[in-house]
Amino acid sequence: MDREINSYAILKNVDTTPFVAFRAFADYPEIVCGFSTRLGGVSTGEFASMNLGFGRGDDDGRVMENYRRIAGSMGILPGQLIFTDQVHETKIRRAGRGDCGKGIFYKRDYSSVDGHATNEPGAALLVFGADCVPIFFYDRTKRAIGAVHAGWRGTAGKIAGGMVDFMKQEFGSLADDLIVVVGPSIGPECYEVGQEVASAFKEAFGEKICEEDGLENPILKKCPDKEGKYYANLWAANRLALLQAGVLEEHIMISGICTMCNKDLFFSHRATGGKRGSMAGIIMLR
């Protein structure tokens, strides 16, 4: 059974192993793309139940069973998955079928990778998240895909725009041909930040565009009752980075799903103080 989340996203396979699918990709059966929830797995305690993070203190056997379930729910094999090595930077790597299984069955022979792209069918690109922003890319003409993980550092470093440039270089993609989805992540009313993050965003995007100056969705909004604190809008910041890289506004879909507001459905690092499992976004060419 499927359930509508909002006008941009659907919760698929609600009765078994749920994942979020995106309407922006519904017209492209040649790709599979989804984002896991915290439901439908076998992990317990703070990891309950669909934890996809090795090395967080959960039992590895349970994590592996979770991968078997979520991969099966999405119609792929665990051995097709290719993990990032996320360090909150902006490095992007080209992946292929020869990388399948790296991070889950084999050691990664690369490091410090927060995004990857491919034009090879059967190579399932995976990025992790539990408040940070997963962003998925599809070039309809060149049949190429990409996925990035954008925390505040990656967002300020414009990793989203970096993926556009990377796909141009590697596959001859045109920005006009890219369909981009910003997946579930912490929303603009929940992400409270201090001066370090605010300064990084102002430097990256310009103080004027970040200020609360009548914009409908400002990147920074001052907290009314906390001096030196802001609410940061990662969705708006990544959207601007994509627009600056040439992606058409009508080709950018913000899923509008806040992981912190929906902590019964998603893991949220902020909501739990870091005591949580990990979720994953996956995209693959069939």
C-alpha positions as CSV (number, residue, x, y, z in Angstrom):
1,M,0.0,0.0,0.0
2,D,1.2,3.5,-0.8
3,R,0.3,6.8,1.0
4,E,0.6,10.4,-0.1
5,I,2.9,12.5,2.0
6,N,2.4,15.7,0.2
7,S,2.0,16.9,-3.4
8,Y,5.7,16.1,-4.1
9,A,6.3,12.8,-2.4
10,I,4.7,9.4,-1.8
11,L,5.4,6.8,1.0
12,K,5.7,3.5,-0.9
13,N,5.2,0.0,0.6
14,V,3.8,1.3,3.8
15,D,2.8,-2.1,5.0
16,T,6.3,-3.7,4.6
17,T,9.4,-1.6,4.2
18,P,8.5,2.0,3.5
19,F,10.5,4.5,1.5
20,V,9.8,7.9,0.1
21,A,9.4,8.2,-3.7
22,F,9.3,11.5,-5.5
23,R,6.7,12.6,-8.1
24,A,9.3,14.5,-10.1
25,F,10.7,11.2,-11.2
26,A,7.4,9.4,-11.8
27,D,7.5,10.0,-15.6
28,Y,11.0,8.3,-15.8
29,P,10.6,4.5,-15.3
30,E,14.2,4.1,-16.3
31,I,15.3,5.3,-12.9
32,V,14.6,4.1,-9.4
33,C,15.0,6.7,-6.6
34,G,13.9,6.7,-3.0
35,F,14.7,7.7,0.6
36,S,14.5,5.3,3.5
37,T,12.5,6.0,6.7
38,R,13.2,4.7,10.2
39,L,10.4,2.0,9.8
40,G,10.4,-1.6,8.5
41,G,13.8,-2.8,9.9
42,V,15.0,-5.1,12.6
43,S,17.2,-2.8,14.7
44,T,16.3,-2.0,18.3
45,G,16.7,0.8,20.9
46,E,17.8,4.2,19.6
47,F,18.4,2.5,16.2
48,A,14.8,1.3,15.8
49,S,14.2,0.0,13.3
50,M,15.6,0.7,9.8
51,N,19.1,1.8,10.7
52,L,21.4,1.8,7.7
53,G,24.5,3.1,9.4
54,F,27.4,0.7,10.1
55,G,29.7,1.8,12.9
56,R,27.1,3.6,14.9
57,G,26.9,0.9,17.6
58,D,24.2,-1.2,16.1
59,D,24.7,-4.9,15.4
60,D,26.2,-5.3,11.9
61,G,23.9,-8.3,11.1
62,R,20.8,-6.3,11.8
63,V,22.1,-3.4,9.6
64,M,22.8,-5.9,6.8
65,E,19.2,-7.3,7.1
66,N,17.9,-3.7,7.0
67,Y,19.8,-3.2,3.7
68,R,18.3,-6.5,2.3
69,R,14.8,-5.2,3.2
70,I,15.1,-1.6,1.9
71,A,16.9,-2.7,-1.3
72,G,14.2,-5.4,-1.9
73,S,11.5,-2.8,-1.3
74,M,13.0,-0.5,-3.9
75,G,13.6,-3.3,-6.4
76,I,17.3,-3.4,-6.3
77,L,20.0,-5.7,-4.8
78,P,22.2,-4.8,-1.9
79,G,25.2,-5.7,-4.0
80,Q,24.4,-2.9,-6.4
81,L,24.8,-0.2,-3.7
82,I,27.8,2.2,-3.8
83,F,28.4,4.1,-0.6
84,T,29.8,7.6,-0.2
85,D,32.5,8.4,2.4
86,Q,30.9,11.5,3.8
87,V,33.0,14.1,5.5
88,H,30.8,17.2,5.0
89,E,32.9,18.5,2.1
90,T,32.2,19.0,-1.6
91,K,34.2,16.2,-3.4
92,I,32.3,14.3,-6.1
93,R,33.4,11.1,-7.7
94,R,32.4,9.3,-10.9
95,A,31.1,5.8,-10.1
96,G,30.3,2.7,-12.2
97,R,29.3,-0.9,-12.0
98,G,32.8,-1.8,-10.9
99,D,32.2,0.0,-7.7
100,C,29.0,-1.9,-6.8
101,G,29.2,-3.3,-3.2
102,K,31.8,-0.8,-2.0
103,G,31.0,0.2,1.5
104,I,28.6,-2.7,2.2
105,F,30.5,-5.8,1.0
106,Y,33.9,-4.4,0.0
107,K,36.2,-1.7,1.3
108,R,36.0,1.6,-0.4
109,D,39.1,2.5,-2.3
110,Y,38.2,6.2,-2.2
111,S,37.7,8.7,0.7
112,S,36.2,12.1,1.5
113,V,33.4,11.7,-1.1
114,D,30.1,13.5,-0.4
115,G,28.6,12.9,-3.9
116,H,28.8,10.6,-6.8
117,A,27.5,10.3,-10.4
118,T,27.2,7.7,-13.0
119,N,25.8,6.9,-16.4
120,E,26.0,3.1,-16.0
121,P,22.8,1.1,-15.4
122,G,22.8,-1.1,-12.3
123,A,25.1,1.2,-10.2
124,A,23.0,2.3,-7.3
125,L,24.3,5.5,-5.8
126,L,23.7,6.0,-2.0
127,V,24.0,9.0,0.2
128,F,23.3,9.0,4.0
129,G,21.2,11.4,6.0
130,A,19.5,12.1,9.3
131,D,18.8,15.9,8.9
132,C,21.4,16.7,6.2
133,V,20.1,17.2,2.7
134,P,20.1,14.4,0.1
135,I,19.9,15.8,-3.4
136,F,19.2,13.6,-6.5
137,F,20.0,14.5,-10.1
138,Y,18.8,13.0,-13.4
139,D,19.8,14.0,-16.9
140,R,17.0,13.0,-19.2
141,T,19.0,13.3,-22.3
142,K,22.4,11.8,-21.4
143,R,20.8,9.2,-19.1
144,A,23.1,10.1,-16.2
145,I,22.4,10.4,-12.5
146,G,23.9,11.9,-9.4
147,A,23.4,12.1,-5.7
148,V,25.0,14.4,-3.1
149,H,24.9,14.8,0.7
150,A,24.7,18.5,1.7
151,G,25.1,19.4,5.4
152,W,25.6,23.1,6.2
153,R,29.2,22.9,5.0
154,G,28.4,21.2,1.8
155,T,25.5,23.6,1.2
156,A,27.7,26.6,1.8
157,G,30.3,25.0,-0.5
158,K,27.6,24.7,-3.1
159,I,28.0,21.0,-3.7
160,A,24.6,21.0,-5.5
161,G,26.0,23.4,-8.1
162,G,29.2,21.4,-8.1
163,M,27.3,18.3,-9.2
164,V,25.8,20.2,-12.1
165,D,29.3,21.2,-13.2
166,F,30.6,17.7,-12.7
167,M,27.9,16.1,-14.8
168,K,28.6,18.7,-17.6
169,Q,32.2,17.7,-17.5
170,E,31.8,13.9,-17.2
171,F,28.7,13.3,-19.3
172,G,28.2,16.4,-21.4
173,S,25.1,17.2,-19.5
174,L,23.2,20.5,-20.0
175,A,21.8,22.2,-16.9
176,D,18.5,22.6,-18.8
177,D,18.1,18.8,-19.0
178,L,18.6,18.1,-15.3
179,I,15.7,17.2,-13.0
180,V,16.7,17.7,-9.4
181,V,15.0,16.6,-6.2
182,V,15.8,17.8,-2.7
183,G,14.9,15.0,-0.3
184,P,13.7,14.8,3.3
185,S,16.0,16.8,5.6
186,I,15.7,19.4,8.4
187,G,13.4,22.2,7.6
188,P,13.7,26.0,7.8
189,E,11.7,26.3,11.0
190,C,13.8,23.8,12.9
191,Y,17.4,24.3,11.9
192,E,18.7,26.8,14.5
193,V,22.3,27.9,13.9
194,G,24.9,30.3,15.3
195,Q,27.3,32.9,13.8
196,E,29.6,30.3,12.2
197,V,27.0,28.9,9.9
198,A,25.4,32.3,9.3
199,S,28.7,33.8,8.3
200,A,29.5,30.8,6.0
201,F,26.1,31.3,4.2
202,K,26.5,35.0,3.9
203,E,30.0,34.5,2.4
204,A,28.7,31.9,0.0
205,F,25.5,33.5,-1.2
206,G,26.0,37.2,-0.3
207,E,24.7,39.0,2.8
208,K,21.8,40.7,0.9
209,I,20.3,37.5,-0.4
210,C,20.7,35.8,3.1
211,E,19.1,38.7,5.0
212,E,15.5,38.7,6.0
213,D,14.5,41.3,3.4
214,G,11.1,40.3,2.4
215,L,12.1,37.1,0.5
216,E,9.4,34.5,0.8
217,N,12.0,31.9,1.8
218,P,15.1,33.6,3.2
219,I,18.2,31.5,3.7
220,L,18.7,33.1,7.1
221,K,16.0,34.3,9.5
222,K,17.0,35.8,12.8
223,C,15.6,34.0,15.9
224,P,13.3,36.6,17.5
225,D,14.2,35.6,21.1
226,K,17.9,34.6,20.8
227,E,20.7,37.1,20.1
228,G,23.1,35.9,17.4
229,K,21.0,32.9,16.5
230,Y,19.3,32.2,13.1
231,Y,17.0,29.7,11.4
232,A,18.9,28.5,8.4
233,N,16.9,27.3,5.3
234,L,19.0,24.5,3.7
235,W,16.3,24.0,1.1
236,A,16.4,27.6,-0.1
237,A,20.2,27.7,-0.1
238,N,20.6,24.5,-2.2
239,R,17.8,25.7,-4.5
240,L,19.8,29.0,-5.1
241,A,23.0,27.1,-5.7
242,L,21.2,25.0,-8.3
243,L,19.7,28.1,-10.0
244,Q,23.1,29.8,-10.1
245,A,24.4,26.6,-11.8
246,G,21.8,27.0,-14.5
247,V,19.2,24.4,-13.5
248,L,15.7,25.6,-14.5
249,E,13.5,26.7,-11.6
250,E,10.7,24.4,-12.8
251,H,13.1,21.4,-12.7
252,I,13.9,21.8,-9.0
253,M,11.6,20.0,-6.6
254,I,11.9,20.6,-2.9
255,S,10.1,17.7,-1.2
256,G,9.3,19.9,1.8
257,I,9.6,17.0,4.3
258,C,11.3,18.0,7.6
259,T,13.0,15.1,9.3
260,M,12.9,16.8,12.7
261,C,9.2,17.6,12.5
262,N,8.5,14.0,11.5
263,K,10.8,12.1,13.9
264,D,8.4,9.2,14.2
265,L,9.0,8.6,10.5
266,F,12.6,9.7,10.2
267,F,15.8,9.7,12.2
268,S,16.8,13.3,13.2
269,H,20.2,14.1,14.6
270,R,19.0,17.3,16.1
271,A,15.9,15.8,17.7
272,T,17.9,13.0,19.4
273,G,21.2,14.7,20.2
274,G,22.9,12.3,17.9
275,K,21.5,9.1,19.4
276,R,20.0,7.7,16.3
277,G,20.4,5.5,13.2
278,S,21.1,6.6,9.7
279,M,18.8,6.8,6.7
280,A,19.9,6.6,3.0
281,G,18.8,8.0,-0.3
282,I,19.4,5.8,-3.4
283,I,19.2,6.5,-7.1
284,M,19.9,4.0,-9.9
285,L,19.5,3.7,-13.6
286,R,17.6,0.5,-14.4
